[in-house]
């Protein structure tokens, strides 16, 4: 067992580049909820039909469609229309707080609440510095205006590890942070501008500055040969560089799609890029081997997208680009070759755009090019998510030939005029059942735990609730303490020789940084022993496990924990995003929030309550965060780096707010903070309590603490911290 833990921790160093997002506990989706199905008995694919205005067209019947596999018409056996339009954006609540500088906390969505799952991929391996600015502006507009409360969104960069800021979330504040981290990648395949500047090469400069008599044919021929050889060398170098970063982009998309594959339902991805070179008719110089390599890479990605029910949309981030001369070009010494270089620039634009078109078209999406409105592609993508058709047929026996595993090409036609249809281009002749069987055969306990740590959703074999709190010690060093509640009913207990009940679990905890690298980790094997008289109580209440990771520098972190029951091989996982402020830089900050729940009678008798029992309740309440209506919720936090006036007294203002579904249900009045009796102004204790009234509906809520330092500068005067909790009957 110890070897298993060691192997998990070791393997995580190599797996850290995998998709690491905030997990959301969810039941495993039923197979019938799959959108795309590839089996020997049924091929089912999703088809989008739009009218002349780009709006989704519903109301069609099976006889309105024709479906072909490898140019052979198939008989439609299953047919349905799925309407998946999200709920309309809620109008702003009239009672919403009017403090525009206060961030609004947002609760995590449950899987059944998610209406749209969207990955926004920024191809910083293929974006110029000019395009990066346009993409960041478009992303911010999407979060501000187009994202809705039930959307699950991730902003991912192809040129960096998928880290703490590149996770699926409904938290707009987290997405804003991810947008701010987007930077131009100087080692990518695009430069500062949309095109590489036209300028003379060394041989072109030599030729332009060498006077060659018209009759000196041998000298001219020699210079022309040298010029051709130089152009070929440059073309080969640029081709290799293009291929390297294109494969890097496709590899990053592969990671994102694999991470989305476990998410239920139909998913969409928008790729912002300056395009990539593909083997097209406009580029006749590409050799057959290079074309085959690119086609194979795209087909593998297409097959993965189709099996994962992911539709890719692409947006040329360059916008509407003229291919004439620009201010960056230097054509003075190029009187003869300038027309050819301009034609090459035009071919390059078309070639890269066609690569975007193939990537989108093969997965049922669409490419948006030659427009300066980068949100147009997002608008069209969101329009397409409003509805789609599921069409199925029984494949021929040779579709799954085990000797060839050929790629079966699909095509769909719609009979009514004025309609456009988009569909997936095909699939490899391997059934989903065979792939699942092969994956199951290679699964080991270590791989199972790693998969659960890197998956977008939590493994739900063991019920876990994680609450990660930020704090600092007396030496001003930051740390992160995690409280993990384990549902004991999901563990298998056996009888020990001494009569106690015992269960053995493997625990692996990992923290990922902003760049996806592992910052800290540990693995441990535990045997839980319970006295017979306490057994039923523990099954009801569960266990609380806590651990501490030191924090060496401020930033965003993703805390992930996985537990495996040795007896049943069940796995549970949980995770949480946490942002650690710059304490040593003097930034006003609030620690994580510790919660404790009391009945009204307990609250009145608090002074005489047993301290030891309170400690147990505090751990339980802080980790599980599940409370009953009609009780009292106590909260405690610490305030760091408050400014002091001439009398060594802080001038702080505090406010408490509670949200449900993004709307405030309690908007406490700002009030002065009383620091009387506190001896350490660098670490001020802040506590309070609120009643969870019976009028509050069961569900998920967010408690937010806001602190305003009246003595600080405007940029550093506000700090907040929030915690999610669940209210039950």
C-alpha positions in Angstrom: 0.0 0.0 0.0 2.8 2.4 0.8 4.3 1.7 -2.6 1.0 2.7 -4.2 1.2 6.1 -2.5 4.8 6.6 -3.5 4.0 5.8 -7.1 1.1 8.2 -7.1 3.1 11.1 -5.8 5.9 10.3 -8.3 3.6 10.0 -11.3 1.9 13.3 -10.5 5.1 15.1 -11.5 4.6 13.9 -15.0 0.8 14.2 -15.0 0.7 17.8 -13.7 0.3 19.2 -17.2 -3.1 17.5 -17.4 -6.4 19.3 -17.1 -6.7 20.7 -13.6 -10.0 22.4 -12.8 -12.2 22.9 -9.9 -14.1 19.6 -9.4 -17.8 19.7 -8.8 -19.3 16.6 -7.1 -21.7 14.9 -9.5 -23.4 11.5 -10.0 -22.0 9.6 -12.9 -24.1 10.5 -16.0 -26.3 7.8 -17.3 -25.1 6.3 -20.6 -28.4 7.3 -22.2 -27.5 11.0 -21.6 -24.5 10.7 -24.0 -24.9 13.0 -27.0 -22.6 11.2 -29.5 -22.6 7.4 -29.5 -20.3 5.2 -31.5 -21.0 1.5 -31.2 -21.6 -1.5 -33.5 -25.3 -1.2 -32.8 -25.8 2.6 -33.1 -24.0 5.6 -34.5 -25.6 8.8 -33.1 -24.4 12.3 -33.8 -25.6 15.8 -33.0 -26.5 18.0 -36.0 -27.0 21.8 -36.0 -29.4 23.4 -38.5 -29.6 27.1 -39.0 -31.6 29.4 -41.2 -30.4 32.2 -43.5 -30.2 34.5 -40.4 -28.0 32.1 -38.5 -30.8 31.2 -36.1 -31.3 27.6 -35.0 -34.1 25.9 -37.0 -36.3 23.6 -35.0 -39.4 21.6 -36.1 -37.8 19.4 -38.7 -38.7 15.7 -39.1 -36.6 12.6 -39.9 -37.6 12.7 -43.5 -36.1 16.2 -43.8 -32.6 14.7 -43.4 -30.3 12.4 -45.3 -27.2 10.9 -43.7 -24.3 9.2 -45.4 -21.4 7.1 -44.2 -18.6 6.7 -46.7 -21.0 8.0 -49.4 -23.5 5.3 -48.6 -27.0 6.5 -47.6 -28.1 5.2 -44.1 -31.6 4.6 -42.7 -32.3 6.8 -39.8 -33.4 4.7 -36.8 -33.4 7.3 -34.0 -34.3 11.0 -34.1 -35.0 13.8 -31.6 -34.6 17.5 -31.1 -32.8 18.8 -28.0 -33.6 22.3 -27.0 -30.9 23.5 -24.6 -31.4 27.3 -24.4 -30.2 28.6 -21.1 -32.5 30.5 -18.8 -32.7 34.2 -19.5 -30.4 36.6 -17.7 -32.0 37.6 -14.4 -32.8 41.3 -14.2 -30.7 43.2 -11.6 -32.2 43.0 -8.1 -33.5 46.3 -6.9 -32.1 45.6 -3.5 -28.6 44.9 -4.8 -25.9 46.8 -3.0 -24.8 50.1 -4.5 -21.1 49.8 -3.6 -19.6 49.5 -7.1 -16.1 48.8 -5.7 -17.2 45.7 -3.8 -16.6 42.3 -5.6 -19.6 39.9 -5.7 -19.0 36.4 -4.5 -20.5 33.6 -6.6 -21.3 30.1 -5.5 -20.1 26.9 -7.3 -22.7 25.4 -9.6 -23.9 21.8 -9.2 -23.8 19.7 -12.4 -27.6 19.7 -12.7 -27.5 23.5 -12.7 -25.1 23.8 -15.6 -26.8 24.9 -18.8 -23.7 25.5 -21.0 -20.2 24.2 -20.8 -17.8 26.5 -22.7 -14.0 26.4 -23.1 -12.4 29.6 -24.4 -9.0 28.6 -25.7 -6.5 31.4 -26.3 -3.9 30.0 -28.7 -1.0 32.1 -27.4 1.3 29.8 -29.4 -0.2 31.3 -32.5 -1.3 34.8 -31.6 0.5 38.0 -32.4 1.0 40.7 -29.8 -1.7 42.8 -31.7 -4.2 39.9 -31.6 -3.6 39.2 -27.9 -4.9 42.7 -27.0 -8.1 42.1 -29.2 -8.7 38.7 -27.6 -8.4 40.0 -24.1 -10.9 42.7 -24.9 -13.3 40.2 -26.4 -13.0 37.8 -23.5 -13.8 40.6 -21.0 -16.8 41.6 -23.0 -18.0 37.9 -23.0 -17.7 37.7 -19.2 -19.4 41.1 -18.7 -22.3 40.7 -21.2 -22.6 37.2 -22.7 -21.9 34.8 -19.8 -25.0 33.8 -17.8 -25.2 32.5 -14.2 -25.6 28.9 -15.2 -22.6 28.9 -17.5 -19.5 26.8 -16.7 -16.6 28.5 -18.4 -12.8 27.9 -18.6 -10.2 30.2 -20.2 -7.3 28.2 -21.3 -3.9 29.1 -22.9 -2.3 26.7 -25.2 1.2 27.9 -24.4 1.2 27.2 -20.6 0.3 24.4 -18.2 -3.3 24.2 -17.3 -3.1 25.7 -13.8 -5.2 27.2 -11.1 -6.5 30.1 -13.2 -7.5 27.8 -16.1 -10.3 25.8 -14.6 -14.1 25.5 -15.3 -15.9 27.9 -13.1 -19.0 30.1 -12.8 -17.0 32.8 -10.8 -16.6 35.9 -13.0 -13.9 37.2 -10.6 -11.7 34.1 -11.3 -12.3 34.5 -15.1 -11.2 38.2 -14.9 -8.0 37.0 -13.2 -7.4 34.5 -15.9 -7.9 37.1 -18.6 -5.3 39.4 -16.9 -2.7 36.6 -17.0 -2.9 36.3 -20.8 0.3 37.6 -22.4 1.9 37.5 -25.8 4.2 34.5 -26.2 7.4 35.7 -27.9 8.5 32.1 -28.7 5.2 31.3 -30.5 4.7 31.1 -34.3 3.4 34.7 -34.5 5.3 37.9 -34.1 4.4 41.4 -33.0 2.1 42.0 -36.0 -0.4 39.8 -37.9 2.2 39.1 -40.6 6.0 38.8 -40.5 7.4 42.0 -42.0 8.5 42.0 -45.6 12.2 42.8 -45.7 15.2 41.8 -47.8 17.2 38.7 -47.0 21.0 38.8 -46.9 21.3 37.5 -50.5 18.6 40.0 -51.7 20.6 42.8 -50.2 23.8 41.5 -51.9 22.1 41.3 -55.2 20.5 44.7 -54.9 23.8 46.3 -54.1 25.9 44.5 -56.7 26.1 46.0 -60.2 26.0 43.0 -62.6 26.6 43.7 -66.3 23.8 42.4 -68.4 26.2 40.1 -70.3 27.7 38.6 -67.2 25.3 35.7 -67.3 27.3 33.3 -65.2 27.5 35.8 -62.3 23.8 36.5 -62.4 23.0 32.8 -62.6 25.2 32.2 -59.6 23.5 34.9 -57.6 20.1 33.7 -58.6 21.0 30.2 -57.5 22.3 31.5 -54.1 19.1 33.5 -53.7 16.9 30.4 -54.5 18.9 28.3 -52.0 18.5 31.0 -49.3 14.7 31.2 -49.9 14.4 27.4 -49.7 16.4 27.4 -46.4 14.1 30.1 -45.0 11.0 28.3 -46.2 12.1 25.0 -44.6 12.9 26.7 -41.3 9.6 28.5 -41.2 7.8 25.3 -42.2 9.4 23.4 -39.4 8.7 26.2 -36.9 5.1 26.4 -38.1 4.7 22.6 -37.8 6.2 22.5 -34.3 3.9 25.1 -32.8 0.9 23.9 -34.7 1.3 20.4 -33.3 1.8 22.2 -29.9 -1.6 23.9 -30.4 -3.3 20.7 -31.4 -1.7 18.9 -28.4 -3.0 21.6 -26.0 -6.5 21.3 -27.6 -6.3 17.5 -27.1 -5.6 18.1 -23.4 -8.6 20.4 -23.1 -11.0 18.0 -24.9 -9.9 15.1 -22.7 -10.6 17.2 -19.7 -14.0 18.0 -21.0 -14.8 14.4 -21.9 -16.0 13.6 -18.4 -18.4 16.5 -18.3 -22.0 15.5 -19.1 -23.9 16.7 -22.2 -22.8 18.7 -25.2 -19.8 21.0 -24.8 -18.5 23.9 -26.9 -15.0 25.3 -27.4 -14.0 28.6 -29.0 -10.4 28.8 -30.2 -8.9 32.3 -30.7 -6.0 32.0 -33.0 -4.2 33.7 -35.9 -4.6 30.4 -37.6 -2.3 27.5 -38.5 -0.9 26.1 -41.6 -2.7 23.1 -43.0 -2.2 21.0 -46.2 -4.5 22.9 -48.6 -4.6 23.6 -52.3 -3.3 27.1 -51.7 0.0 25.7 -50.5 1.4 23.4 -53.1 4.9 23.3 -51.7 4.0 21.0 -48.8 5.2 17.4 -49.3 3.0 14.4 -48.9 4.6 13.3 -45.6 3.9 16.6 -44.0 0.3 16.7 -45.3 -0.3 13.2 -43.9 1.2 14.2 -40.5 -1.2 17.2 -40.2 -4.2 15.3 -41.4 -3.6 12.4 -39.0 -3.2 14.9 -36.1 -6.5 16.6 -37.0 -8.3 13.4 -37.5 -7.2 12.1 -34.1 -8.4 15.4 -32.5 -11.6 15.2 -34.4 -12.4 11.7 -33.3 -11.7 12.6 -29.7 -13.9 15.7 -30.0 -16.7 13.7 -31.5 -16.6 10.9 -28.9 -16.5 13.6 -26.1 -19.4 15.6 -27.6 -17.2 18.7 -28.0 -17.9 21.1 -30.8 -15.1 23.4 -31.8 -15.6 27.0 -33.1 -12.6 29.0 -34.3 -12.1 32.8 -34.6 -9.4 34.4 -36.6 -8.1 36.9 -34.0 -6.5 39.1 -36.7 -9.8 40.4 -37.9 -10.2 41.8 -41.4 -6.6 42.0 -42.6 -5.3 43.7 -45.8 -2.4 41.8 -47.2 -0.7 44.9 -48.7 2.3 46.7 -47.4 2.3 47.8 -43.8 4.5 50.2 -41.8 6.6 47.3 -40.6 7.6 46.3 -44.2 10.9 47.4 -45.8 10.4 46.9 -49.5 13.1 49.4 -50.7 15.6 46.7 -51.9 12.9 44.3 -53.3 11.9 45.7 -56.7 11.8 42.3 -58.3 10.6 40.0 -55.5 8.0 42.3 -53.8 5.0 41.1 -55.9 5.9 37.4 -55.1 6.2 38.2 -51.4 2.8 39.9 -51.3 1.3 36.9 -53.1 2.9 34.7 -50.5 1.4 36.8 -47.7 -2.0 36.4 -49.2 -1.5 32.6 -49.6 -0.4 32.4 -46.0 -3.6 34.2 -44.8 -5.8 31.9 -46.7 -3.8 28.8 -45.7 -4.0 29.7 -42.0 -7.7 30.5 -42.2 -8.4 27.2 -44.0 -6.7 25.4 -41.1 -9.2 27.1 -38.7 -12.0 26.1 -41.1 -11.0 22.4 -41.2 -10.7 22.2 -37.4 -14.1 23.7 -36.8 -15.9 22.1 -39.6 -14.9 18.5 -38.8 -16.4 18.8 -35.3 -19.7 20.4 -36.3 -18.7 24.0 -35.5 -17.8 26.9 -37.7 -14.9 29.3 -38.4 -15.4 33.0 -38.1 -12.8 35.0 -40.2 -12.4 38.5 -41.7 -14.3 40.4 -39.0 -13.0 42.8 -36.5 -15.8 41.9 -34.1 -14.3 39.0 -32.2 -17.4 38.6 -30.1 -19.3 37.7 -33.3 -18.0 34.2 -33.3 -18.9 33.9 -29.6 -22.4 35.1 -30.4 -22.8 32.6 -33.2 -21.5 29.8 -31.0 -24.0 30.7 -28.2 -26.8 30.8 -30.8 -25.9 27.3 -31.9 -26.2 25.9 -28.4 -29.9 26.7 -28.3 -30.9 23.5 -30.0 -29.6 20.5 -32.0 -30.9 17.3 -33.6 -29.8 13.8 -32.5 -29.8 11.5 -35.5 -28.9 7.8 -35.3 -28.5 4.8 -37.6 -27.2 1.3 -37.5 -23.7 1.1 -39.1 -22.6 -1.5 -41.5 -20.5 -4.4 -40.3 -17.4 -3.2 -42.1 -17.5 0.1 -40.3 -15.6 -1.5 -37.4 -13.1 -3.6 -39.2 -10.5 -4.5 -36.6 -7.8 -4.9 -39.2 -8.1 -1.3 -40.5 -9.9 0.8 -37.9 -10.6 3.1 -40.8 -11.8 6.6 -40.5 -15.5 6.5 -41.6 -16.5 9.8 -43.3 -20.0 11.2 -42.5 -22.1 13.7 -44.4 -25.6 15.0 -43.6 -28.0 16.8 -45.9 -31.1 18.7 -45.1 -33.9 18.9 -47.7 -35.8 22.2 -47.0 -34.3 25.1 -48.9 -32.6 28.0 -47.1 -31.2 25.9 -44.3 -27.6 25.2 -43.5 -26.5 22.0 -41.7 -23.3 21.4 -39.6 -22.2 18.0 -38.4 -19.3 15.9 -37.3 -17.0 14.7 -40.1 -16.6 11.1 -39.0 -15.1 8.6 -36.6 -12.5 5.8 -36.4 -13.8 2.3 -36.6 -13.3 1.5 -32.9 -16.4 1.3 -30.7 -16.8 3.2 -27.4 -17.2 -0.1 -25.7 -13.8 -1.3 -26.9 -12.1 1.9 -25.9 -13.7 1.7 -22.4 -12.7 -1.9 -22.1 -9.1 -1.1 -23.0 -9.0 1.8 -20.6 -10.3 -0.4 -17.8 -7.7 -3.0 -18.4 -4.9 -0.5 -17.9 -6.3 1.1 -14.8 -4.3 0.7 -11.6 -5.1 2.2 -8.2 -2.4 4.8 -8.7 -3.8 5.8 -12.1 -7.3 5.9 -10.7 -6.3 8.4 -8.1 -4.3 10.5 -10.5 -7.2 10.6 -12.9 -9.5 11.8 -10.1 -7.0 14.5 -9.1 -6.8 15.9 -12.7 -10.4 15.4 -13.7 -12.7 18.5 -14.1 -15.3 16.8 -12.0 -14.8 15.1 -8.7 -14.9 11.4 -8.3 -18.0 10.6 -6.2 -17.3 7.1 -4.9 -16.6 8.6 -1.5 -18.4 11.8 -0.4 -15.9 14.6 0.3 -16.3 18.2 1.2 -13.2 20.4 1.1 -12.8 23.9 2.6 -9.4 25.5 2.2 -8.5 28.5 4.3 -5.8 31.1 3.9 -4.0 32.5 6.9 -0.6 33.7 8.2 1.5 32.8 11.3 3.1 35.1 13.8 6.2 35.4 11.5 4.1 36.8 8.7 4.4 33.6 6.7 1.4 32.6 4.7 -0.1 29.1 4.8 -3.1 27.3 3.5 -5.0 24.9 5.7 -7.5 22.5 4.3 -10.4 20.8 6.1 -11.7 17.7 4.4 -14.9 16.1 5.5 -15.2 12.4 4.7 -18.6 10.6 4.5 -17.9 7.5 6.6 -20.9 5.7 5.1 -19.0 5.4 1.9 -16.1 3.5 3.5 -16.0 -0.3 4.2 -15.3 -1.0 7.9 -14.1 -4.4 9.1 -13.9 -5.9 12.6 -10.4 -5.6 14.1 -9.1 -8.3 16.5 -9.7 -6.0 19.5 -13.4 -5.4 18.6 -13.0 -2.0 17.1 -14.1 -1.1 13.6 -11.5 -0.1 11.1 -11.1 1.1 7.5 -8.0 1.8 5.5 -7.7 4.7 3.1 -5.1 6.2 0.8 -4.9 10.1 0.9 -3.2 12.1 -1.7 -3.2 16.0 -1.6 -1.7 18.3 -4.2 -1.5 22.0 -4.8 -1.1 23.4 -8.3 0.2 26.8 -9.1 -1.0 29.3 -11.7 1.2 27.6 -14.4 0.0 24.1 -13.7 3.2 23.0 -11.9 2.9 21.1 -8.6 3.8 23.4 -5.7 3.3 20.9 -2.9 2.0 17.4 -2.4 1.9 14.5 0.0 0.6 10.9 0.1 -0.3 9.0 3.2 -2.0 5.7 4.1 -4.3 5.8 7.1 -6.1 3.2 9.2 -9.2 4.6 10.8 -10.2 2.9 14.0 -13.5 3.5 15.8 -14.8 2.1 19.1 -18.0 0.1 18.7 -20.0 2.5 20.8 -19.0 5.4 18.5 -19.5 3.6 15.2 -23.0 4.6 14.4 -22.3 8.2 15.3 -19.3 8.3 13.0 -21.3 6.8 10.2 -23.8 9.7 10.6 -21.3 12.5 11.2 -18.3 11.4 9.2 -14.7 12.3 9.8 -12.7 15.5 9.4 -9.1 15.4 8.1 -7.0 18.5 7.9 -3.6 19.3 6.5 -1.4 22.5 6.0 0.7 23.5 3.0 3.1 26.5 3.4 2.9 29.2 0.8 6.1 30.5 -0.5 4.8 33.3 -2.7 1.4 35.0 -3.4 -0.8 33.9 -6.3 -3.5 31.5 -7.3 -3.5 27.9 -6.2 -5.6 24.9 -6.8 -5.9 22.5 -3.9 -6.8 18.9 -4.9 -7.4 15.9 -2.6 -8.2 12.3 -3.5 -9.1 9.4 -1.2 -9.2 5.7 -2.1 -10.9 3.1 0.1 -8.5 0.0 0.1 -11.4 -2.5 0.7 -13.8 -1.3 -2.0 -11.4 0.5 -4.3 -13.9 3.4 -4.3 -12.4 6.9 -4.9 -13.5 10.3 -3.9 -11.9 13.6 -4.8 -12.5 17.3 -4.1 -10.8 20.6 -4.9 -10.9 24.3 -4.3 -9.3 27.4 -5.9 -7.8 29.8 -3.4 -6.0 33.1 -4.0 -3.2 34.1 -1.6 -2.6 37.9 -1.4 0.8 39.5 -1.1 1.1 39.9 2.7 4.7 41.1 2.8 3.8 43.8 0.3 1.4 45.4 2.8 -1.8 44.4 1.0 -5.0 44.6 3.1 -6.2 41.0 3.4 -8.8 38.8 5.1 -8.1 35.2 6.1 -10.2 32.2 5.4 -13.5 32.1 7.3 -14.0 29.6 10.1 -17.7 28.6 10.6 -19.5 27.2 13.6 -23.2 26.4 13.8 -25.5 26.5 16.9 -29.0 25.9 17.8 -30.7 28.8 19.6 -30.4 27.0 22.9 -26.7 26.2 22.4 -26.1 29.8 21.5 -27.6 31.1 24.7 -25.7 28.5 26.7 -22.4 29.2 24.9 -20.6 30.4 27.9 -21.0 27.1 29.7 -20.4 24.8 26.7 -17.6 22.2 26.8 -14.6 23.6 24.9 -13.5 20.2 23.6 -16.8 19.5 22.1 -16.8 23.0 20.5 -13.5 22.2 18.8 -15.0 19.1 17.3 -18.1 21.0 16.1 -15.9 23.7 14.7 -13.9 21.3 12.5 -17.1 19.6 11.4 -18.9 22.8 10.6 -16.0 24.5 8.8 -15.4 21.4 6.6 -18.9 20.3 5.8 -20.6 23.7 5.8 -24.1 22.2 5.9 -26.5 23.9 8.3 -30.2 23.8 9.2 -32.6 26.7 9.0 -33.5 28.4 12.2 -30.0 28.1 13.6 -27.2 30.5 14.4 -24.1 30.7 12.1 -21.0 32.0 13.8 -18.1 33.2 11.6 -14.5 34.2 12.5 -11.7 35.6 10.4 -8.5 37.6 10.7 -7.7 40.9 9.1 -4.1 41.5 8.0 -2.1 44.7 7.2 -4.6 47.2 8.4 -3.2 50.8 8.5 -3.0 52.6 11.8 -3.6 56.2 12.6 -1.5 58.4 14.9 -3.0 56.7 18.0 -2.1 53.2 16.6 -5.7 52.4 16.0 -7.1 51.0 12.7 -9.9 52.7 10.9 -11.8 49.8 9.4 -15.3 49.4 8.1 -16.9 45.9 7.9 -19.9 44.5 6.1 -21.5 41.1 5.8 -23.4 39.9 2.8 -25.2 36.6 1.9 -26.0 35.6 -1.7 -28.1 32.9 -3.3 -27.9 32.3 -7.0 -25.8 35.4 -7.3 -28.4 37.7 -5.7 -28.1 39.2 -2.3 -30.5 37.9 0.4 -28.7 39.7 3.2 -27.0 43.0 2.7 -25.6 44.1 6.1 -25.0 47.7 6.8 -21.3 48.8 6.8 -20.2 49.5 10.3 -17.0 50.5 12.2 -14.7 47.7 13.4 -14.0 47.7 17.1 -10.4 46.7 17.8 -10.6 47.3 21.5 -8.8 44.7 23.6 -6.7 43.3 20.7 -2.9 43.5 21.2 -1.7 42.6 17.7 -2.7 45.1 15.1 -1.1 43.1 12.4 -3.5 40.2 13.0 -6.9 41.5 14.0 -9.7 39.1 15.0 -13.0 39.7 13.4 -16.1 37.6 14.5 -19.8 37.8 14.4 -23.0 35.7 14.0 -26.1 35.7 11.9 -29.4 33.9 12.2 -30.3 31.5 9.4 -34.0 32.3 9.4 -36.7 29.8 8.6 -37.8 32.0 5.7 -34.5 31.2 3.9 -35.0 28.6 1.2 -32.9 25.4 1.2 -30.0 25.5 -1.2 -26.5 26.9 -1.7 -25.5 30.2 -0.2 -22.4 32.4 -0.1 -21.3 34.4 3.0 -19.0 37.3 2.1 -17.0 39.5 4.5 -16.0 42.9 3.2 -13.3 45.1 4.9 -12.6 48.7 4.0 -9.5 50.4 5.3 -10.2 54.1 5.4 -6.5 54.9 6.0 -5.3 53.0 2.9 -4.9 54.2 -0.7 -7.9 53.6 -2.9 -6.4 50.6 -4.7 -5.6 48.8 -1.4 -8.5 49.9 0.7 -10.9 47.0 0.0 -10.5 43.3 0.8 -13.0 40.5 0.9 -13.2 36.7 1.6 -16.2 34.4 1.0 -17.3 30.9 1.8 -20.0 28.7 0.4 -22.5 26.9 2.7 -25.6 24.8 2.2 -28.9 25.3 4.0 -31.1 22.3 4.7 -34.4 21.6 6.5 
